[in-house]
Amino acid sequence: MKTMLLCILLSMSFAYVSEKTGWLEIDWKLVFIPALLVLQIIIIGTALKNRYKKH
């Protein structure tokens, strides 16, 4: 879980830096929408796992 979040954070920060320095032209809608969907899926999945572990 932490490693996945770290990977997402690193890729987002790399994308941000490269866009600011002008290395890459990034359409932020194409970056953020899939990242947010993946984050939501991860969060919901872990919440469901934790809920079923307790029972």
Buried (B, 14 or more C-beta within 10 A) or exposed (E): EEEEEEEBEEEEEEBEEEBEEEEEEEEEEEBEEEBEEEEEEBEEEEEEEEEEEEE
